[in-house]
Structures are given as structure tokens and as C-alpha cells.
């Protein structure tokens, strides 16, 4: 579990660094973050007391830094929607905890991206006065976004989320497997050999 926890720490740093420096004129890093993959994989692999606390603390730490930098409030519905989305993703991970593998986590990672995208964009549609409060406004929030952000349609955030969630899910599973094989090696080495 140590490699996975190190990955969580690195992920918090990664989210903060890309939040500070990754948005300059390019959408390449926007929504390219590891937190959804951590919420999914932590719920699938970690011991019970860490399943939700580790991802939520990772999100909170990075949100405190980024929200202070950008002047957002932690109690904003837009920020709170992230926690709701990640809690739902964590519940998806709980469903997979007894059968976590590449075959289950990679499709679940795509589902996690979709869940987060729909939850956060639905909250934007509800609370942002720029969207009409009808079905076409919801579709607009899920596809092109608001005109003032037309250079970055919202579907591109979804694309970046899918790529980052798949990548970080793979990294997380690799770290878990490395940790398990290291623990297995130590356990085998600790067993006394008989002649």
C-alpha cells in the first residue's frame, strides 16, 4: 500500500502544479487530474478506514491551495459538486472491491469520468445563470458550455478526464501490484527455511 500512498501524495502535488501552471492558453492540462482515479481505486483496494478518507483528504488539500489561488470558496456549489462526484465514484469503487482487476477498473474508470462530468456540468447548469434552465441548457452545459468559454467546449474537459482517469487508474493498479509483490517477497524472506 506504500507505493499507492506515495502515488496519492504525488497526485495531490500534480493537481496543484497543473492548477497553477497548466492553464496558460492551452486546454491540454485542464481536467487532467488524478483525483477521480484515486477515489475509484482507493475504494476498491484500500482498507476500510482509508477508502473514502484518503481521496477526500487529497481533494481537500489540493482544493484549499487551488481555491485560495483562484479565489473560489470551498462552499461554492461548483466546488461541492466535485465532492459529490468523487463520493459517487468511490461508491462505484466499493462495488468492485472484491473483484478489482484491470478488466473491471478500466471500464469503471471510464464510467467515473462520465459520472464526474455529468455531475459537475449538471451543477453548472443549475447554478450558472448563463444557462437556460431547460433541456437545451443542460445539453449546452454538457457539450459546448457558455459562449464566453467557446474556445474550450465542455466536451474537451470530458476527453481530458477520460484520458487522465485511465492513465492514473493504470498507475494506481501498478502501484498496488508492486506493493503486494514487495509484501509477498518480504513475507517469503521472513519464513525460515528448513533443511
Phi, psi and omega in degrees: 000340180301313178301323179293320178294322175297322176296321178298314179298315178298325180292321177298314178298317179300314181297320180293314182297314179291332175293324180280319191242351187269004186249016185277090173077000182224146177266007184305324183257352182296129182064016174264087186220153185269357192294321179296319177296323178293317179299317180293308186286325178297318178294329181280327190246325190288159172299158188312314186289346181254352187304316180253332184291318182298309180294323182289324176292320177299316178295316181297315180300312181291326178294319180301315180292310184290321180293324175295320180295317184265357178077026177272161175257138177296339181266006177295141178300332180291319178287316180299331179296332177297317181293321177297313179300316181289329176295319177295318178297321176299321177296323175298318177297323177299322179297335183260001189300331180268354179220035180292125178199176176303318185294332180263324186282328180292313174296324178295328177296318176297317178298322178298318177300316181295316179301311181298317181298313182292316181298309184291323179286328175294320177294320176299316179299319182290316190261340181275121183293347179289341180265138172289144185268060175218182184299322180293327175294322177295315178299319178300318180294332182272347185242293187256341182078199181273151182304324181294346177247025187298339177291340180231087178296149186295334179297335179290329174295320178297315179303313180295323178296317180299312181297313182291320180296319177296313181299311184286333173294316177300314179299319180295314180296321176299315179297318178298314180295323176297316179297319179293319181290326176293319177296319178297320178295318179294321180295319179293323180290332181281342180285124180292139179274139177255149183281000000 
